[in-house]
């Protein structure tokens, strides 16, 4: 049975965690866990319990009798579970069952995943099966059913974080069938609202993650030249960030219209407009995005026009990212700079980041207010209607009372690179 945890006086509500005033100092090194040295995450148990207290408050506000948080080891799907227990399986699903005022009971499908979840969080962990991702031998809903019946939660309101995009449909159907008197609803927004606003301590975590990403961009700048292949550059960039403890790393080096271009054997050539994109998580678990534009030799007028327009749009988005505006306002400011070109977006213009993706999403339809403490990645990606020329940049910003603070120490510019 879960133990009852009472947060310290002064930390009883998650609203006390909202940042105010100036953030402290410069980036600090990633912290070690207060758990065993074998734990692969440096998140402290105290921080996990502060987040749990925030979840209890939100559950009370929404009248939830139970909350199930899901996670899977994919970008945009791992963060909810890792945020609350400090760990998410690399591939398989994991769950945390939370009752008001009680520590989570974590459900994992393998003993190995259960070991890490227990070592990091200190919470109770139960094992559901053998972890085969393509068979139906494991029954995670069956273990969840046992937990809820032990706690006499068979009616009322059950919220599920990730119900629409993480939880397997078979699991969702099984939970509804097991508890016909429980009203099951998607509670993803509950945790989104908590994750989106960072504490002062998290500011330092984000800056430290930004310093790691900058190291990858600097490695590109040091080694890039005409004749050097994308594979070679990828290797240098990944080496630079892995040496600093980066966990997840995505690198794109492209000369075409879209930035989602895996590095390949082809070398950089004179006349190329190069988009270099690096997304990474530092050892502290925080995700940042950084991309820049580079030229090899003389580029054509159309490529230069798109590159300069992309940079102007990026600056306009930063200027609009102020408390009181909405994500839609940021989008409109960005797109006002690109309208004359008739440029098309290759992907949405940005989104919140932290432990995985956060809200808001920088699109014209997102009316989420910009709030102090949000951390937002802005990444305009423009292409011409013929999909022959494109440009992308990206930066991660902390929203402060004074505006959007770029965490990168490498200013955006259209930079020339040399020849090998």
Beta strands, then each sheet from edge to edge (+ up, - down):
strand 1: 66-71
strand 2: 94-98
strand 3: 105-108
strand 4: 124-127
strand 5: 156-161
strand 6: 182-186
strand 7: 225-226
strand 8: 249-254
strand 9: 273-281
strand 10: 287-296
strand 11: 344-345
strand 12: 350-353
strand 13: 357-361
strand 14: 375-378
strand 15: 381-383
strand 16: 390-392
strand 17: 395-400
strand 18: 403-406
strand 19: 414-419
sheet 1: 4+ 3+ 2- 1+ 5+ 6+
sheet 2: 7+ 19+ 10+ 9- 8+
sheet 3: 11+ 15- 16+
sheet 4: 13+ 12- 14+ 17- 18+
end
